[in-house]
């Protein structure tokens, strides 16, 4: 198997709950397990570290994929074996009414949906609706300190709203399933690094999946390079987190980069990313264009020589991060 074997004892989020047997079979049959999609570029925050802030605006783009094309994309992904749709933006997914049609179609096709959200647009009705659908939510939560969070996302009062929504999601039971359907999206910076271990403990105690990783200078984050932590700092921090997990929660794993908590990213081996313009890349941070959904089918892109070459390449860490940490000017994951 080309991909790094999964430690199946580490707590995971529903939608990412793969097994080594499934990974092996996926490679052998050239299947896609996950597709990373974007909704409209519209966003109600102004995160200073946003890696998707590459279009120079928070408004909808003129050449965005139509909803019809996005639904077509989901159907084609299903035909390639895809089981999970990950919705990461480009803006806030719930600022785009079309996200509900995407979720509905995915559910009808028997697919699971993971959504990265800031949570601020979720009310009781939407939370109830999402709970009754095949959906996991990963909520932006960089800090429990409201002042720090508001500074990072560029909007005063956000954290207070987010905290209310996060509690409502837990009260509803998103974190009471097995695997959990609730995650926390935390970007580690010099602003919040002092509370990372407390946030990890909070996640473990509340059965919330910790999606913690260090800031990367992509998109808006190139303007806050002083927020970055080094690779050496990251490794020391992750070793401490590993010690906490083993001693306090009985969770054992080896060092994993760039994600804290014993979880490897295997995006390059079983997934593909298609942005709101229809451009396909190996992952959200890559600049390696694999094709365009406006002029090609998803199968043509997936079966392309470059895409296959990337899937067949083994790696023992995130190539994008390692490329950046080595000081390469044109850092990328391939």
C-alpha positions, -999 to +999 in steps of 0.1 A: +000+000+000+014+034-010-004+054+016+008+055+053-011+028+072-039+041+094-038+038+132-073+026+136-073+031+174-070+069+171-104+087+175-115+101+141-143+121+125-172+105+107-164+108+070-127+102+076-132+068+093-113+047+068-096+013+074-064+000+060-083-027+041-104+000+024-073+021+015-056-010+000-087-019-021-091+018-032-055+018-045-059-015-063-091-004-080-081+032-087-111+045-068-117+080-054-127+080-017-131+117-011-136+149-031-128+183-017-153+209-031-160+246-026-191+265-024-194+302-034-166+327-025-190+347-003-178+349+034-190+368+064-156+368+082-122+383+073-098+357+087-062+371+087-048+336+082-073+323+055-055+300+031-085+302+007-083+340+004-067+339-030-094+357-051-090+392-036-126+395-026-152+381-002-180+384-028-192+358-053-170+354-084-184+359-119-170+327-132-180+304-103-192+269-111-230+269-114-249+249-089-259+225-117-222+219-125-214+213-088-242+187-086-229+171-118-195+169-101-209+151-071-226+125-094-194+119-113-174+116-081-199+089-069-193+070-102-156+070-094-163+054-060-163+085-039-179+080-004-172+114+012-176+150+001-155+176+020-168+212+017-141+237+027-153+270+012-141+290-007-161+313+015-185+303+043-205+272+030-237+283+047-235+317+031-242+298-001-279+286-004-267+259-029-249+240-002-282+225+009-288+210-026-252+196-025-259+179+008-293+166-003-279+150-035-249+135-016-273+120+009-295+106-019-264+090-034-254+074-001-224+097+005-212+114+037-206+152+038-180+170+059-184+207+062-159+233+074-179+262+088-174+292+111-208+282+125-221+318+128-250+313+103-264+282+120-296+286+139-317+260+157-336+250+125-305+245+105-288+225+132-318+202+135-319+198+097-281+190+096-284+165+124-310+145+104-287+144+073-254+125+067-232+155+078-202+161+100-193+196+110-158+210+116-162+244+134-137+272+133-124+274+169-089+287+172-092+299+207-116+299+237-103+334+244-129+355+226-105+385+221-079+362+205-104+345+182-120+378+171-085+391+163-077+360+142-110+361+122-111+398+118-146+403+133-155+415+167-182+394+185-177+363+163-164+341+191-193+348+214-217+336+186-195+307+178-194+295+214-232+295+216-235+275+183-208+250+194-227+243+226-260+238+206-243+213+183-231+194+214-265+196+230-280+182+198-256+152+200-232+158+171-204+147+195-223+117+209-221+095+178-194+069+171-173+082+154-181+118+164-197+141+139-182+172+154-147+186+149-128+217+159-107+236+132-077+252+149-048+269+132-018+270+155-001+304+156+020+325+179-013+341+189-029+309+204+000+284+208-001+288+246-036+272+249-032+244+223-028+216+250-059+228+269-079+229+237-067+193+229-078+182+263-112+199+258-117+180+225-108+146+240-131+152+271-160+163+249-155+138+221-148+164+195-123+157+167-093+180+170-082+192+135-052+212+147-023+222+124+002+251+121-004+281+099+008+280+064+017+312+045-009+307+017-036+332+008-041+359+034-017+342+057+013+356+037+005+389+055+009+375+090+042+356+087+050+367+122+022+344+134+041+313+121+056+287+144+087+268+132+089+231+123+110+226+154+084+243+176+057+222+159+076+189+166+081+198+203+045+208+207+032+176+190+054+154+211+039+170+242+004+165+228+013+128+222+024+125+258-009+141+270-030+118+248-012+086+260-010+095+297-043+112+302-066+095+275-049+062+267-045+071+230-012+059+216+003+069+183+035+080+166+044+116+156+023+128+128+028+160+108+012+184+100-019+174+120-018+170+158-033+140+175-021+110+155-039+116+122-022+115+089-034+134+058-038+109+029-054+134+005-029+127-023-036+090-024-074+088-025-088+123-031-089+153-053-097+190-048-119+210-072-123+247-065-153+270-071-138+278-106-138+242-116-100+238-114-088+205-101-057+202-079-041+174-057-050+193-025-062+227-013-027+241-009-013+229-042-006+250-073-003+219-095-033+222-119-046+187-129-074+198-152-106+218-154-141+205-148-156+231-172-140+214-201-132+178-189-151+151-170-139+143-135-130+108-147-107+123-174-090+144-147-087+115-122-073+092-148-048+117-161-012+108-161-002+135-136-029+126-112-020+089-113+017+097-108+008+117-076-014+090-062+014+064-068+041+084-049+047+074-013+053+101+014+058+100+052+046+136+059+028+164+042+049+172+011+036+208+009+046+216+045+080+198+041+086+217+009+079+250+027+100+240+058+129+232+035+128+268+023+118+260-013+106+292-031+079+274-051+068+251-023+041+226-033+029+191-025+042+176-057 
